[in-house]
């Protein structure tokens, strides 16, 4: 009986250790980016969101269709530059304004609606 209990405890501790290791694989910084997207066609906005979701360095992406606001969070990325962001936008690279890039948890996220923002 003691062996059975010890086996269960050992198995559970190994399982918990493995699950904690797998959730901590992204040890690098996490960046956010947000902007206003100047696209009026709803299908194009959905296509852009899907395009960004397919990028392996994008962890979370949200395109708010009514406000045309785009927000994303990165993963497994050591830096995020405006040039990186523009390349991710692909054919929509000239269709955004008010870009803000920051380090999540460090830099403040500008609240919507964006005011006094610089163009790209």
C-alpha positions in Angstrom: 0.0 0.0 0.0 2.8 2.4 0.9 4.5 1.7 -2.5 1.2 2.5 -4.3 0.8 5.8 -2.4 4.5 6.7 -3.0 4.1 5.9 -6.7 1.1 8.1 -7.0 2.8 11.0 -5.2 5.9 10.6 -7.4 3.8 10.5 -10.6 1.8 13.6 -9.6 5.0 15.6 -8.7 6.5 14.7 -12.1 3.3 15.8 -13.9 3.2 19.1 -12.0 6.8 19.7 -12.7 6.4 19.1 -16.4 3.3 21.3 -16.7 5.1 24.2 -15.1 8.1 23.8 -17.4 5.9 23.8 -20.5 4.2 27.0 -19.5 7.5 28.8 -18.9 9.0 28.3 -22.4 8.6 31.9 -23.4 11.3 33.5 -21.2 11.9 36.5 -23.5 10.2 39.9 -23.3 6.6 40.2 -24.3 5.7 43.2 -26.5 2.4 44.8 -27.4 1.5 46.8 -30.5 -1.6 48.7 -31.3 -2.7 51.0 -34.0 -5.7 52.3 -35.9 -6.3 50.4 -39.2 -7.6 52.5 -42.0 -9.6 49.7 -43.7 -13.4 50.1 -44.0 -14.2 46.7 -45.5 -15.1 44.2 -42.8 -13.9 41.2 -44.8 -10.5 42.9 -45.2 -10.3 43.5 -41.4 -11.0 39.8 -40.7 -8.5 38.8 -43.3 -5.9 41.0 -41.7 -6.6 39.5 -38.3 -6.2 36.0 -39.7 -3.0 36.9 -41.4 -1.6 38.2 -38.1 -2.7 35.1 -36.2 -0.7 33.0 -38.6 2.6 34.7 -37.6 4.5 32.5 -35.1 5.7 35.5 -33.1 2.1 36.8 -32.5 0.6 35.3 -29.4 -2.7 37.3 -29.3 -4.3 39.5 -31.9 -7.5 41.4 -31.9 -9.0 43.6 -34.6 -11.9 45.6 -33.2 -14.1 46.0 -36.3 -16.4 48.8 -35.1 -13.5 51.0 -34.0 -10.8 49.8 -36.4 -8.4 49.3 -33.6 -5.7 46.6 -33.8 -4.0 45.2 -30.7 -1.5 42.3 -30.6 0.8 40.7 -28.1 4.0 38.9 -29.1 5.7 35.7 -28.0 9.2 34.3 -28.4 10.5 37.6 -29.8 13.6 39.5 -28.5 12.5 42.8 -30.0 9.7 44.4 -32.0 10.3 47.4 -34.3 8.0 49.4 -36.5 9.7 47.8 -39.5 8.8 44.3 -38.1 5.2 45.4 -37.5 5.0 46.8 -41.1 6.2 43.6 -42.5 3.6 41.6 -40.6 0.9 43.9 -42.0 1.9 42.8 -45.5 -0.4 44.3 -48.1 -2.0 46.5 -45.4 1.4 48.0 -44.5 0.3 51.5 -45.6 -3.2 51.2 -44.0 -2.5 52.0 -40.3 -1.8 55.0 -38.2 -1.0 55.8 -34.5 1.3 52.8 -34.1 2.4 52.2 -30.5 4.8 49.5 -29.6 5.8 48.8 -26.0 7.0 46.2 -23.5 4.0 44.6 -21.8 3.9 45.2 -18.1 6.4 48.1 -18.4 5.1 50.6 -21.0 1.6 52.1 -20.6 -0.9 51.2 -23.2 -2.5 54.3 -24.7 -6.3 54.2 -24.2 -8.7 54.4 -27.0 -9.6 56.8 -28.6 -6.0 57.7 -29.6 -5.3 61.4 -29.5 -2.2 63.3 -30.5 -0.7 60.3 -32.0 2.1 60.5 -34.5 1.6 59.0 -37.9 3.3 55.6 -38.4 
